[in-house]
Amino acid sequence: MTGFHESSVWWLLLLLAVPLAWLPAWRPRWRAAVGYPSVPAVRAAGASWVARTRWLPLALRTAALALLAACIARPIKANEQTRVWVEGIAMELVVDRSSSMLAQDFQVDGRRADRLEALKDVAARFVLGGGGLDGRPNDLVGLIAFARFADSVCPLTLDHDHLVGVLEGIDVAGTRAEDGTAIGEAVALAAERLRDALERSGDLPKPRSRAIVLFTDGENNAGDIDPMTAAEVCKTYGITLYAVGMGTIGTAPYPVQTPFGGVQLIPREVKIDEDLLRRMADLTGGRYFRATDSRSLAEIYETIDRLEKTTTEQRRYMQYRDLAVEGTTIAGFRVPALLAIAFVLVALELVLAQTRWRTLP
């Protein structure tokens, strides 16, 4: 974006005086006359190329004066890479990947889907936007997956496309050794990551608040950290915990491998420690939700989206370049400062006026 500084733009009125440089050329001069017996004979001899371009020094002077007037008006070019920082929040998504998340009591695009697939579908829209959700473009979002153990699979980032890609790659626990539900360890790990958000954010926007969104469909049966202890840690660091219980109430269809290599859905009892999740959320000032289908899961995200809004205050940093004294690049070519060009034109006009284009009074 180019233009002139608003406090100096009125100096462009000097351009109206530039044509005055041509007045001496228009004014008649009294010069000594040389007598010729026949003028047509002189005209027939023709004029040299210097005589035909006798206007060149004056044109150089006019261009120099016009550039000087423009330089006084301070032409500027704004930096196209403007940085806009919005004060957002830091949020950790904590996703249960235990084998019970394979229960197929949800639907995605009209077809039966397991709990983890439904969670991925709505979580992607929660972060990126779409399907009635605004997205979290200004928030630092991280991802933790847990079964028997908790892992930070994506650090807090503004690169939400990368985060959603990591989320899509999460699978349920494949072996009995890694299967389980370590709710306490997962929440404690998320709190640890959020605790360092202010100190380690670097050039990223400083988070206004911090929150954890926990998704689980079971009871805490693994890990060395008690869930309520993890909730106390969240409260100490000012972190709000939102807990979401995944799955229908009563029983849910669970896929089981048949002896003939097929898969059969067998009803299995659903056990979610809702009392624990509710107490954890209440302790931190958050809320507990129960997601029994994809629609209710989307509504939960909408509620959290409203509760954890980012501020609309923006800080805009614009860098300007003064084209009068600084060069710039136009269409791939480096253009020197306008003031330097004006000085070159003045010097060139003086050289020409004192050499081949010199005129006698």
C-alpha positions in Angstrom: 0.0 0.0 0.0 1.5 3.3 -1.1 0.5 6.9 -0.5 1.6 10.1 1.2 1.9 11.0 4.9 -1.3 12.7 5.9 0.5 15.6 7.7 2.6 16.5 4.6 0.4 15.6 1.6 -0.6 19.2 1.1 3.0 19.9 -0.1 1.9 18.3 -3.4 0.4 21.8 -4.2 4.0 22.7 -5.2 3.5 20.6 -8.3 1.3 23.5 -9.6 4.4 25.7 -9.7 6.5 23.3 -11.6 5.3 24.5 -15.1 6.8 27.9 -14.2 10.2 26.5 -15.0 9.2 26.7 -18.7 8.5 30.5 -18.6 12.1 31.4 -19.7 11.7 29.2 -22.8 8.4 30.9 -23.7 9.5 34.5 -23.0 11.0 36.2 -26.1 14.6 37.2 -25.9 16.5 40.1 -27.5 19.4 38.5 -29.2 22.0 39.7 -31.7 20.9 39.2 -35.3 23.0 37.7 -38.1 22.2 38.8 -41.6 21.6 36.2 -44.3 20.8 37.0 -47.9 18.3 34.2 -48.0 16.5 32.5 -45.0 15.2 29.6 -47.0 18.7 28.5 -47.8 19.5 28.3 -44.0 16.3 26.3 -43.4 17.2 23.9 -46.2 20.5 23.2 -44.4 18.5 21.5 -41.6 18.9 21.4 -37.8 21.2 19.2 -35.8 19.9 16.6 -33.4 21.0 18.8 -30.5 18.9 21.7 -31.8 15.9 19.3 -32.2 16.3 18.2 -28.5 17.1 21.6 -27.0 14.1 21.1 -24.7 15.8 18.1 -22.9 17.7 20.1 -20.2 14.5 21.9 -19.3 12.5 18.7 -19.2 15.1 17.2 -16.8 14.8 20.3 -14.6 11.0 20.0 -14.6 11.1 16.3 -13.6 13.6 17.0 -10.8 11.4 19.8 -9.4 8.3 17.5 -9.5 10.2 14.8 -7.7 11.4 17.3 -5.0 7.9 18.4 -4.5 6.8 14.8 -4.1 9.6 14.1 -1.6 8.5 17.1 0.5 5.0 15.5 0.6 6.7 12.3 2.1 5.6 9.4 0.0 5.3 6.2 2.1 4.8 2.5 1.5 3.2 0.4 4.2 4.6 -3.1 5.0 2.2 -5.6 3.4 3.0 -8.2 6.1 1.1 -6.4 8.8 1.0 -8.3 12.1 -2.3 -8.3 13.9 -2.3 -9.9 17.3 -5.5 -10.8 19.1 -5.4 -11.8 22.7 -6.8 -15.3 22.8 -6.9 -18.2 25.2 -4.8 -21.3 25.7 -6.8 -24.6 25.5 -5.9 -28.2 25.8 -8.1 -30.9 24.2 -7.7 -34.1 26.3 -9.0 -37.1 24.3 -9.7 -40.6 25.7 -8.4 -43.3 23.3 -9.2 -46.3 25.4 -10.8 -49.3 23.7 -14.2 -48.4 24.9 -14.2 -45.5 22.5 -14.9 -48.0 19.8 -18.5 -48.3 20.9 -20.6 -47.3 17.9 -23.4 -45.2 19.4 -22.8 -42.1 17.4 -23.5 -41.1 13.8 -21.4 -39.1 11.3 -22.9 -38.0 8.0 -25.9 -40.3 8.5 -23.9 -43.5 9.1 -23.0 -45.3 12.3 -19.7 -44.2 13.8 -17.7 -45.0 17.0 -17.2 -42.4 19.7 -13.7 -41.4 18.7 -14.7 -40.8 15.1 -17.6 -38.6 16.2 -15.3 -36.7 18.5 -12.8 -36.1 15.8 -15.5 -34.8 13.4 -16.9 -32.3 15.8 -13.6 -31.3 17.4 -12.2 -30.4 13.9 -15.1 -28.0 13.4 -14.7 -26.6 16.9 -11.1 -25.6 16.1 -11.3 -24.7 12.4 -14.9 -23.5 12.2 -17.9 -24.8 10.2 -21.2 -26.5 10.9 -22.5 -23.7 13.0 -19.2 -23.3 15.0 -17.0 -20.1 14.6 -13.7 -21.9 15.2 -10.9 -20.7 17.5 -8.5 -18.9 15.0 -6.9 -16.7 17.7 -6.4 -19.4 20.4 -3.5 -21.6 21.3 -4.8 -25.1 21.1 -2.9 -28.3 22.2 -3.8 -32.0 22.2 -3.3 -34.7 24.7 -4.4 -38.3 24.1 -4.6 -40.9 26.9 -5.5 -44.5 27.7 -3.4 -46.2 30.3 -0.8 -43.5 29.8 -1.1 -39.8 28.8 0.8 -38.3 25.9 1.1 -34.7 24.6 0.7 -35.4 20.9 0.5 -31.8 19.8 1.9 -28.7 21.7 0.0 -25.5 22.0 -0.1 -24.0 18.6 -1.9 -21.6 16.3 -1.3 -24.0 13.4 -4.7 -25.5 13.7 -4.6 -27.4 10.4 -1.6 -29.3 11.8 -3.4 -30.0 15.1 -6.5 -31.4 13.3 -4.2 -33.6 11.2 -2.7 -35.0 14.4 -6.1 -35.5 15.9 -7.2 -37.5 12.8 -4.2 -39.8 13.3 -5.2 -40.8 16.9 -6.3 -44.5 17.2 -7.7 -46.4 20.1 -5.3 -48.5 22.3 -4.4 -51.6 20.4 -3.1 -53.8 23.1 -4.2 -54.8 26.6 -0.9 -53.4 28.0 -1.7 -49.8 26.9 -5.5 -49.9 27.4 -7.0 -48.1 30.4 -8.4 -44.7 31.4 -5.9 -42.5 33.3 -8.0 -39.4 33.7 -6.0 -38.0 36.5 -2.6 -38.2 34.7 -4.1 -36.8 31.5 -5.6 -33.7 33.2 -2.4 -33.2 35.2 -0.3 -33.3 32.0 -2.7 -30.8 30.4 -2.4 -28.5 33.4 1.4 -28.7 33.2 1.4 -27.7 29.5 -1.0 -24.8 30.2 1.0 -23.6 33.2 4.0 -22.9 30.9 1.8 -21.2 28.2 2.7 -17.7 29.4 6.4 -18.3 29.7 6.9 -20.3 26.5 4.6 -18.6 24.1 7.5 -16.4 22.7 6.2 -14.3 19.8 2.8 -15.8 20.0 -0.1 -13.9 21.6 -0.3 -14.1 25.3 -3.3 -16.2 26.4 -6.0 -14.3 28.3 -7.2 -17.5 30.1 -6.6 -21.2 30.1 -9.0 -24.1 29.8 -9.1 -27.9 29.5 -11.7 -29.8 27.6 -11.7 -33.4 28.7 -13.5 -36.2 26.7 -13.9 -39.6 28.3 -16.3 -42.5 28.3 -15.2 -44.4 31.3 -14.0 -44.5 34.9 -10.5 -43.7 36.1 -8.7 -47.0 36.4 -5.1 -46.3 35.6 -2.3 -43.9 36.5 -0.7 -42.7 39.7 -2.5 -39.3 40.0 -5.9 -39.0 41.5 -8.4 -37.1 39.3 -9.4 -34.8 42.1 -5.8 -34.0 42.8 -5.4 -33.1 39.1 -8.4 -30.9 39.4 -6.9 -29.2 42.5 -3.8 -28.4 40.3 -6.1 -26.8 37.7 -7.7 -24.7 40.3 -4.3 -23.6 41.7 -3.2 -22.4 38.2 -6.5 -20.8 37.3 -7.4 -23.4 34.7 -11.0 -24.1 33.9 -11.9 -27.7 33.3 -14.8 -28.7 31.0 -15.6 -32.5 31.2 -17.6 -34.3 28.6 -18.9 -37.8 29.2 -19.1 -39.7 25.8 -21.7 -42.3 25.1 -25.3 -43.3 25.5 -26.9 -44.1 28.9 -27.3 -47.8 29.7 -25.8 -49.9 26.9 -23.9 -49.2 23.7 -23.2 -51.4 20.6 -19.6 -52.5 20.8 -17.8 -54.3 17.9 -16.5 -57.8 18.6 -14.4 -60.0 16.3 -16.2 -63.2 15.4 -14.5 -66.6 15.0 -15.0 -66.3 11.3 -13.2 -63.0 10.9 -16.2 -60.8 10.8 -17.3 -58.1 13.2 -20.5 -58.2 15.3 -22.0 -55.4 17.4 -22.7 -56.7 21.0 -24.5 -54.5 23.5 -22.2 -53.6 26.4 -23.0 -51.7 29.6 -21.8 -48.1 29.7 -20.0 -47.0 32.8 -19.1 -43.3 33.1 -18.1 -41.8 36.5 -20.3 -38.8 36.0 -20.1 -37.8 39.7 -16.3 -37.6 39.5 -16.3 -35.6 36.3 -18.9 -33.2 37.7 -16.9 -32.6 40.9 -13.7 -32.0 38.9 -15.4 -29.5 36.7 -17.2 -27.7 39.5 -14.0 -27.4 41.5 -12.3 -25.4 38.7 -15.4 -23.3 37.8 -16.2 -25.3 34.7 -19.1 -27.5 33.7 -19.8 -31.2 33.1 -21.7 -32.3 29.9 -23.0 -35.6 28.7 -22.8 -36.3 24.9 -25.2 -39.1 23.9 -25.0 -38.5 20.2 -23.3 -36.3 17.6 -25.9 -33.6 17.9 -25.5 -33.2 21.6 -21.8 -33.3 21.2 -21.9 -30.4 18.8 -24.2 -28.5 21.2 -21.6 -29.0 23.9 -19.0 -27.5 21.7 -21.3 -24.5 21.0 -21.7 -24.0 24.7 -18.0 -24.1 25.4 -17.4 -21.8 22.5 -19.7 -19.2 24.1 -18.2 -19.6 27.5 -14.6 -19.3 26.3 -14.8 -16.3 24.0 -11.6 -14.5 23.0 -11.4 -10.7 23.4 -12.0 -8.6 20.3 -9.2 -6.1 21.2 -6.6 -6.0 18.5 -3.1 -4.5 18.4 -2.0 -3.6 14.8 1.6 -2.9 13.9 2.2 -1.1 10.6 5.7 -0.4 9.3 6.2 2.4 6.8 9.0 3.1 4.4 9.7 6.7 3.4 10.2 6.4 -0.4 11.9 9.9 -0.5 15.0 8.5 1.3 14.6 4.7 1.1 14.5 2.6 -2.0 11.8 0.0 -2.8 11.1 -2.9 -5.0 8.5 -2.6 -7.8 7.6 -5.5 -10.1 10.8 -7.2 -9.1 13.1 -4.3 -9.8 14.9 -2.3 -7.2 14.0 1.4 -7.4 16.4 3.9 -5.7 15.1 6.7 -3.3 13.2 9.4 -5.0 15.5 12.1 -3.6 18.5 10.4 -5.2 16.7 10.3 -8.5 15.9 14.0 -8.3 19.6 14.9 -7.5 20.7 12.8 -10.5 18.3 14.6 -12.8 19.5 18.0 -11.5 23.1 17.0 -12.1 22.4 15.7 -15.5 20.6 18.9 -16.5 23.5 21.0 -15.3 26.0 18.9 -17.3 23.9 19.1 -20.5 23.2 22.8 -20.1 27.0 23.5 -19.9 28.1 21.3 -22.8 26.4 20.4 -26.1 23.0 21.9 -25.1 24.6 25.2 -24.0 22.8 28.3 -25.4 24.3 31.7 -25.9 22.3 34.9 -25.0 
